[in-house]
Amino acid sequence: MKIKEGFVLRNVADSVVVVPVSGSNVDFNGMITLNATGGFLWKQLETDKTREQLVEALMAEYGIDEATAADGADKFIESLKKEGFLEQ
């Protein structure tokens, strides 16, 4: 899975935000604020990744157990799917 084209991730002050790229065909006119973990996962998904790769990346980055990493990855993936940010 991968983030759809047309979005950029930026650090603004102490926040991580996602905004649509000007001129893109994205049907989204807002801004998404992510926490540090959400920003980390978004960056991972800028290239094609499996759920298992995301879980492994979370475990390595944050030193957490597999169950916690899997729960976090699943919730983030579900949110992205619900909002239509992932390529089909």
DSSP file (Angstrom, degrees, kcal/mol; ACC not computed):
  #  RESIDUE AA STRUCTURE BP1 BP2  ACC     N-H-->O    O-->H-N    N-H-->O    O-->H-N    TCO  KAPPA ALPHA  PHI   PSI    X-CA   Y-CA   Z-CA
    1    1 A M              0   0    0      0, 0.0    48,-2.6     0, 0.0     2,-0.3   0.000 360.0 360.0 360.0 156.8    0.0    0.0    0.0
    2    2 A K        -     0   0    0     85,-0.3    85,-3.2    46,-0.2    44,-0.2  -0.994 360.0 -96.6-154.9 149.6    1.1    3.5   -0.7
    3    3 A I  B     -A   86   0A   0     42,-2.9    83,-0.2    -2,-0.3     3,-0.1  -0.473  50.9-106.4 -66.2 138.3   -0.1    7.1   -0.1
    4    4 A K        -     0   0    0     81,-2.9     3,-0.5    -2,-0.2    -1,-0.1  -0.296  38.6-100.0 -61.5 150.1   -1.9    8.6   -3.1
    5    5 A E  S    S+     0   0    0      1,-0.2    -1,-0.1    -3,-0.1     3,-0.1  -0.362  98.7  61.2 -64.0 151.4    0.0   11.1   -5.2
    6    6 A G  S    S+     0   0    0      1,-0.3    15,-3.0    -3,-0.1     2,-0.4   0.495  80.4  95.4 109.9   5.3   -0.9   14.8   -4.5
    7    7 A F  E     -B   20   0B   0     -3,-0.5     2,-0.4    13,-0.3    -1,-0.3  -0.959  49.1-162.4-127.3 146.5    0.0   15.2   -0.8
    8    8 A V  E     -B   19   0B   0     11,-2.5    11,-2.2    -2,-0.4     2,-0.5  -0.974  14.0-138.2-126.6 145.4    3.1   16.5    0.9
    9    9 A L  E     +B   18   0B   0     -2,-0.4     2,-0.3     9,-0.2     9,-0.2  -0.870  29.1 176.7-100.7 130.0    4.2   16.1    4.5
   10   10 A R  E     -B   17   0B   0      7,-3.1     7,-3.2    -2,-0.5     2,-0.6  -0.973  31.1-131.3-135.5 148.1    5.7   19.2    6.1
   11   11 A N  E     -B   16   0B   0     -2,-0.3     2,-0.5     5,-0.2     5,-0.2  -0.898  28.0-177.3 -95.5 120.2    6.9   20.1    9.6
   12   12 A V  E >   -B   15   0B   0      3,-2.7     3,-2.7    -2,-0.6     2,-0.2  -0.966  60.0 -51.1-123.6 114.4    5.3   23.4   10.6
   13   13 A A  T 3  S-     0   0    0     -2,-0.5    -2,-0.0     1,-0.3     0, 0.0  -0.434 123.5 -22.8  55.4-120.2    6.5   24.8   13.9
   14   14 A D  T 3  S+     0   0    0     -2,-0.2     2,-0.3    -3,-0.1    -1,-0.3   0.166 123.9  89.4-103.1  17.6    6.1   21.8   16.3
   15   15 A S  E <   -B   12   0B   0     -3,-2.7    -3,-2.7    20,-0.0     2,-0.5  -0.817  66.2-139.5-116.9 154.7    3.5   20.0   14.1
   16   16 A V  E     -BC  11  34B   0     18,-1.0    18,-3.5    -2,-0.3     2,-0.3  -0.966  32.9-179.2-108.2 121.8    3.6   17.5   11.3
   17   17 A V  E     -BC  10  33B   0     -7,-3.2    -7,-3.1    -2,-0.5     2,-0.4  -0.903  22.7-149.6-126.3 152.6    1.0   18.4    8.6
   18   18 A V  E     +BC   9  32B   0     14,-2.5    14,-2.5    -2,-0.3    -9,-0.2  -0.979  21.8 177.5-117.9 130.4   -0.1   16.9    5.3
   19   19 A V  E     -B    8   0B   0    -11,-2.2   -11,-2.5    -2,-0.4     2,-0.1  -0.958  32.7-105.9-131.5 150.6   -1.5   19.3    2.7
   20   20 A P  E     -B    7   0B   0      0, 0.0     2,-0.3     0, 0.0   -13,-0.3  -0.482  40.1-111.6 -72.0 147.1   -2.7   18.7   -0.9
   21   21 A V    >   -     0   0    0    -15,-3.0     3,-2.1    -2,-0.1     5,-0.3  -0.622  38.5-100.8 -79.9 135.4   -0.3   19.8   -3.6
   22   22 A S  T 3  S+     0   0    0     -2,-0.3    -1,-0.1     1,-0.3     3,-0.1  -0.288 106.2  15.8 -55.7 132.4   -1.5   22.7   -5.6
   23   23 A G  T 3  S+     0   0    0      1,-0.3    -1,-0.3     3,-0.1     2,-0.1   0.443  93.2 134.1  84.3  -0.9   -3.0   21.7   -9.0
   24   24 A S    <   -     0   0    0     -3,-2.1    -1,-0.3   -18,-0.2   -18,-0.1  -0.346  65.9-120.7 -78.3 165.4   -3.3   18.0   -8.0
   25   25 A N        +     0   0    0     -3,-0.1     2,-0.3     2,-0.1    -1,-0.1   0.039  67.3 133.7 -91.8  25.6   -6.5   16.1   -8.8
   26   26 A V        -     0   0    0     -5,-0.3     2,-1.4   -20,-0.1    -3,-0.1  -0.618  55.5-141.4 -80.9 132.5   -7.0   15.3   -5.1
   27   27 A D        +     0   0    0     -2,-0.3     2,-0.3     2,-0.0    -1,-0.1  -0.515  68.8 101.1 -92.0  67.1  -10.5   15.8   -3.8
   28   28 A F        -     0   0    0     -2,-1.4    -2,-0.1     2,-0.1     0, 0.0  -0.948  42.8-178.3-152.7 126.6   -9.4   17.3   -0.4
   29   29 A N        +     0   0    0     -2,-0.3     2,-0.2     2,-0.1    -2,-0.0  -0.150  58.7  67.0-120.8  38.1   -9.3   20.9    0.6
   30   30 A G  S    S-     0   0    0    -12,-0.0     2,-0.4     2,-0.0    -2,-0.1  -0.501  74.4-102.4-135.1-157.5   -7.9   20.8    4.1
   31   31 A M        -     0   0    0     -2,-0.2     2,-0.5   -12,-0.1   -12,-0.2  -0.996  21.6-146.8-139.4 139.7   -4.9   20.1    6.2
   32   32 A I  E     -C   18   0B   0    -14,-2.5   -14,-2.5    -2,-0.4     2,-0.5  -0.928   8.1-153.0-110.3 129.6   -4.2   17.0    8.3
   33   33 A T  E     -C   17   0B   0     -2,-0.5     2,-0.3   -16,-0.2   -16,-0.2  -0.900  16.9-171.7-102.5 128.9   -2.2   17.3   11.5
   34   34 A L  E     -C   16   0B   0    -18,-3.5   -18,-1.0    -2,-0.5     2,-0.1  -0.845  20.8-124.5-116.6 152.5   -0.3   14.2   12.5
   35   35 A N     >  -     0   0    0     -2,-0.3     4,-2.5   -20,-0.1     5,-0.2  -0.322  47.0 -88.7 -80.4 178.6    1.6   13.3   15.7
   36   36 A A  H  > S+     0   0    0      1,-0.2     4,-2.2     2,-0.2     5,-0.1   0.880 129.4  49.0 -59.6 -40.2    5.2   12.1   15.4
   37   37 A T  H  > S+     0   0    0      2,-0.2     4,-2.7     1,-0.2    -1,-0.2   0.908 110.4  50.6 -67.6 -41.6    4.2    8.5   14.9
   38   38 A G  H  > S+     0   0    0      2,-0.2     4,-2.7     1,-0.2    -2,-0.2   0.904 110.8  49.7 -61.3 -41.1    1.7    9.4   12.2
   39   39 A G  H  X S+     0   0    0     -4,-2.5     4,-2.3     2,-0.2    -2,-0.2   0.897 110.2  51.0 -63.0 -40.8    4.3   11.4   10.4
   40   40 A F  H  X S+     0   0    0     -4,-2.2     4,-1.9    -5,-0.2    -2,-0.2   0.937 113.0  44.6 -61.5 -47.5    6.7    8.5   10.6
   41   41 A L  H  X S+     0   0    0     -4,-2.7     4,-2.1     2,-0.2    -2,-0.2   0.891 110.6  54.5 -66.5 -39.1    4.1    6.1    9.2
   42   42 A W  H  < S+     0   0    0     -4,-2.7     4,-0.3     1,-0.2   -39,-0.2   0.937 108.4  49.4 -58.5 -46.3    3.1    8.5    6.5
   43   43 A K  H >< S+     0   0    0     -4,-2.3     3,-1.3     1,-0.2     4,-0.3   0.898 108.7  53.1 -60.2 -40.3    6.8    8.8    5.4
   44   44 A Q  H >< S+     0   0    0     -4,-1.9     3,-1.1     1,-0.3    -1,-0.2   0.894 107.6  52.2 -59.5 -39.2    7.0    5.0    5.3
   45   45 A L  T 3< S+     0   0    0     -4,-2.1   -42,-2.9     1,-0.3    -1,-0.3   0.402  81.8  87.6 -83.7   3.2    3.9    4.9    3.1
   46   46 A E  T <  S+     0   0    0     -3,-1.3     2,-0.3    -4,-0.3    -1,-0.3   0.721  98.8  40.7 -71.0 -19.5    5.4    7.4    0.6
   47   47 A T  S <  S-     0   0    0     -3,-1.1     2,-0.1    -4,-0.3   -44,-0.1  -0.901 117.0 -79.2-119.5 157.0    6.9    4.2   -1.0
   48   48 A D        +     0   0    0     -2,-0.3     2,-0.3   -46,-0.1   -46,-0.2  -0.329  60.5 168.9 -61.6 124.0    5.0    0.9   -1.3
   49   49 A K        -     0   0    0    -48,-2.6     2,-0.2    -4,-0.1    -4,-0.0  -0.971  28.5-132.0-136.2 149.5    4.9   -0.9    2.1
   50   50 A T     >  -     0   0    0     -2,-0.3     4,-1.9     1,-0.1     5,-0.1  -0.534  33.1-108.5 -90.0 166.1    3.1   -3.9    3.5
   51   51 A R  H  > S+     0   0    0      1,-0.2     4,-2.4     2,-0.2     5,-0.2   0.916 121.5  54.5 -58.0 -43.5    1.4   -3.9    6.9
   52   52 A E  H  > S+     0   0    0      1,-0.2     4,-2.4     2,-0.2    -1,-0.2   0.875 105.6  51.7 -62.0 -38.3    4.2   -6.2    8.1
   53   53 A Q  H  > S+     0   0    0      2,-0.2     4,-2.3     1,-0.2    -1,-0.2   0.879 109.3  50.8 -65.8 -37.2    6.9   -3.7    7.0
   54   54 A L  H  X S+     0   0    0     -4,-1.9     4,-2.5     2,-0.2    -2,-0.2   0.922 110.1  49.4 -65.3 -43.2    5.1   -0.9    8.8
   55   55 A V  H  X S+     0   0    0     -4,-2.4     4,-2.4     1,-0.2    -2,-0.2   0.932 112.3  47.8 -60.7 -46.5    4.9   -3.0   12.0
   56   56 A E  H  X S+     0   0    0     -4,-2.4     4,-2.3     1,-0.2    -1,-0.2   0.898 111.0  51.3 -61.9 -40.8    8.6   -3.8   11.8
   57   57 A A  H  X S+     0   0    0     -4,-2.3     4,-2.7     2,-0.2     5,-0.2   0.909 110.2  49.0 -64.1 -42.3    9.5   -0.2   11.2
   58   58 A L  H  X S+     0   0    0     -4,-2.5     4,-2.6     2,-0.2     6,-0.4   0.918 110.9  50.2 -62.7 -43.3    7.5    0.9   14.2
   59   59 A M  H  X S+     0   0    0     -4,-2.4     4,-1.5     1,-0.2     5,-0.3   0.921 114.9  43.5 -61.1 -43.8    9.2   -1.7   16.4
   60   60 A A  H  < S+     0   0    0     -4,-2.3    -2,-0.2     2,-0.2    -1,-0.2   0.900 118.0  43.9 -69.3 -41.3   12.6   -0.6   15.2
   61   61 A E  H  < S+     0   0    0     -4,-2.7    -2,-0.2    -5,-0.2    -1,-0.2   0.889 128.6  23.9 -72.5 -40.3   12.0    3.1   15.5
   62   62 A Y  H  < S-     0   0    0     -4,-2.6    -2,-0.2    -5,-0.2    -3,-0.2   0.454  95.5-124.0-111.1  -2.3   10.2    3.2   18.8
   63   63 A G     <  +     0   0    0     -4,-1.5     2,-0.2    -5,-0.3    -4,-0.2   0.873  60.6 145.5  63.0  37.6   11.4    0.0   20.6
   64   64 A I        -     0   0    0     -6,-0.4    -1,-0.2    -5,-0.3    -2,-0.1  -0.641  51.9 -97.3-106.0 164.3    7.9   -1.3   21.1
   65   65 A D     >  -     0   0    0     -2,-0.2     4,-2.3     1,-0.1     5,-0.2  -0.288  36.1-106.8 -77.0 166.0    6.5   -4.8   21.1
   66   66 A E  H  > S+     0   0    0      1,-0.2     4,-2.8     2,-0.2     5,-0.2   0.870 116.1  53.8 -63.2 -40.0    4.9   -6.4   18.1
   67   67 A A  H  > S+     0   0    0      2,-0.2     4,-2.2     1,-0.2    -1,-0.2   0.917 111.6  45.0 -63.0 -43.5    1.3   -6.2   19.4
   68   68 A T  H  > S+     0   0    0      2,-0.2     4,-2.3     1,-0.2    -1,-0.2   0.916 115.0  48.2 -66.1 -43.2    1.5   -2.5   20.2
   69   69 A A  H  X S+     0   0    0     -4,-2.3     4,-2.6     1,-0.2    -2,-0.2   0.906 112.0  49.4 -64.0 -41.9    3.1   -1.8   16.8
   70   70 A A  H  X S+     0   0    0     -4,-2.8     4,-2.7     2,-0.2    -1,-0.2   0.905 110.5  50.3 -64.5 -42.2    0.5   -3.9   15.0
   71   71 A D  H  X S+     0   0    0     -4,-2.2     4,-2.2    -5,-0.2    -2,-0.2   0.931 113.3  45.7 -62.2 -46.1   -2.3   -2.1   16.8
   72   72 A G  H  X S+     0   0    0     -4,-2.3     4,-2.1     2,-0.2    -2,-0.2   0.913 114.1  47.9 -63.7 -43.8   -0.9    1.3   15.9
   73   73 A A  H  X S+     0   0    0     -4,-2.6     4,-2.8     1,-0.2     5,-0.2   0.923 111.6  50.5 -63.4 -44.2   -0.3    0.4   12.3
   74   74 A D  H  X S+     0   0    0     -4,-2.7     4,-2.5     1,-0.2    -2,-0.2   0.911 111.2  47.7 -62.2 -43.2   -3.8   -1.1   11.9
   75   75 A K  H  X S+     0   0    0     -4,-2.2     4,-2.1    -5,-0.2    -1,-0.2   0.907 113.8  47.1 -65.0 -41.6   -5.5    2.0   13.3
   76   76 A F  H  X S+     0   0    0     -4,-2.1     4,-2.3     2,-0.2    -2,-0.2   0.932 112.8  48.7 -66.7 -45.4   -3.4    4.4   11.1
   77   77 A I  H  X S+     0   0    0     -4,-2.8     4,-2.7     1,-0.2     5,-0.2   0.920 110.5  51.6 -59.3 -45.1   -4.0    2.3    8.0
   78   78 A E  H  X S+     0   0    0     -4,-2.5     4,-2.6    -5,-0.2    -1,-0.2   0.903 109.5  49.9 -61.0 -41.8   -7.8    2.2    8.7
   79   79 A S  H  X S+     0   0    0     -4,-2.1     4,-1.8     2,-0.2    -1,-0.2   0.914 111.7  48.1 -62.4 -43.2   -7.9    6.0    9.1
   80   80 A L  H  X>S+     0   0    0     -4,-2.3     5,-2.7     2,-0.2     4,-0.7   0.909 112.8  48.1 -65.3 -41.4   -6.1    6.5    5.8
   81   81 A K  H ><5S+     0   0    0     -4,-2.7     3,-0.9     1,-0.2    -2,-0.2   0.927 109.6  53.0 -63.6 -44.3   -8.4    4.0    4.0
   82   82 A K  H 3<5S+     0   0    0     -4,-2.6    -1,-0.2     1,-0.3    -2,-0.2   0.871 113.8  42.6 -59.1 -38.5  -11.5    5.7    5.5
   83   83 A E  H 3<5S-     0   0    0     -4,-1.8    -1,-0.3    -5,-0.2    -2,-0.2   0.498 114.2-116.5 -88.8  -4.5  -10.3    9.1    4.2
   84   84 A G  T <<5S+     0   0    0     -3,-0.9    -3,-0.2    -4,-0.7    -2,-0.1   0.794  73.2 130.9  78.6  29.0   -9.2    7.8    0.8
   85   85 A F      < +     0   0    0     -5,-2.7   -81,-2.9    -6,-0.2     2,-0.4   0.548  50.7  81.2 -92.2  -7.3   -5.5    8.6    1.2
   86   86 A L  B    S-A    3   0A   0     -6,-0.5   -83,-0.2   -83,-0.2     2,-0.1  -0.783  82.0-116.3-101.9 143.2   -4.2    5.2    0.1
   87   87 A E              0   0    0    -85,-3.2   -85,-0.3    -2,-0.4    -2,-0.1  -0.433 360.0 360.0 -67.8 148.7   -3.8    3.9   -3.5
   88   88 A Q              0   0    0     -2,-0.1    -1,-0.1   -87,-0.1    -2,-0.0   0.461 360.0 360.0 -80.3 360.0   -6.0    1.0   -4.3
